[in-house]
């Protein structure tokens, strides 16, 4: 554990030992808590609230809707909380609302998406990963594993962070990559991945941008076609996708530790409200490539909503 994360762990331990921070914190995310990925983020938010004693409210639009999300941020600003946590999938759409929060004197920490724009919008820091760099690392690894022609399956078109993942993947892979847009529907993903593989037998690499919504159905599509030559990797973790990795049916998962993305901003803002303490820089929660050797070790934690 490096010194920074040791400091974070110590702070969290102190908070857990004495939950007495009378802070009101609002979290506004672009993903819904019923999404398996975002349910883990919400679990982190709730555990931080438990550990600090802060009053924390998690909010998100019913669908991926930047207008609705900006309205949620505006409503949060009107409540004058002690801190605001936001994800930033679209800086153009959300920037004015985030700047209003900063101008109102509300400390803002961004998480998950927006690492490239957080500081110019006035956020104190960002907890997450560089999406482009994560895609780049995935692309290089898949090329090393023998991939020569790929598809990047994007289940949330319009989310700049996901676009950056595909861009990084294409640059790191250094071979032809086609982006396949889908909805948040595993059945549609499976159908589109299967169609892409059937229409072009040279495609031998599939990168999903979400484990349960894309990674798992992509594995099913590959298995249905009997294409043992196809490499499948995915961003994020799910028990099902990790099982596929552990069994050699998928290449690896890219872990951004989204539990930390929910947990740490709440702890930081609670400590800021109480003591005026806040880290002096961004916290890189990922990326970490979870390969076959490590996958089995985190399946249980993923099933518990922690990894």
Secondary structure as GFF3:
##gff-version 3
##sequence-region A 1 307
A	DSSP	alpha_helix	3	17	.	.	.	ID=ss1
A	DSSP	beta_strand	24	29	.	.	.	ID=ss2
A	DSSP	alpha_helix	36	52	.	.	.	ID=ss3
A	DSSP	beta_strand	55	60	.	.	.	ID=ss4
A	DSSP	alpha_helix	66	78	.	.	.	ID=ss5
A	DSSP	beta_strand	83	86	.	.	.	ID=ss6
A	DSSP	alpha_helix	91	103	.	.	.	ID=ss7
A	DSSP	beta_strand	108	112	.	.	.	ID=ss8
A	DSSP	beta_strand	126	128	.	.	.	ID=ss9
A	DSSP	alpha_helix	131	144	.	.	.	ID=ss10
A	DSSP	beta_strand	149	154	.	.	.	ID=ss11
A	DSSP	alpha_helix	160	173	.	.	.	ID=ss12
A	DSSP	beta_strand	176	181	.	.	.	ID=ss13
A	DSSP	alpha_helix	186	199	.	.	.	ID=ss14
A	DSSP	beta_strand	205	208	.	.	.	ID=ss15
A	DSSP	pi_helix	211	215	.	.	.	ID=ss16
A	DSSP	alpha_helix	216	225	.	.	.	ID=ss17
A	DSSP	beta_strand	231	235	.	.	.	ID=ss18
A	DSSP	alpha_helix	239	246	.	.	.	ID=ss19
A	DSSP	beta_strand	252	255	.	.	.	ID=ss20
A	DSSP	alpha_helix	258	275	.	.	.	ID=ss21
A	DSSP	beta_strand	283	284	.	.	.	ID=ss22
A	DSSP	beta_strand	288	290	.	.	.	ID=ss23
A	DSSP	alpha_helix	292	303	.	.	.	ID=ss24
###
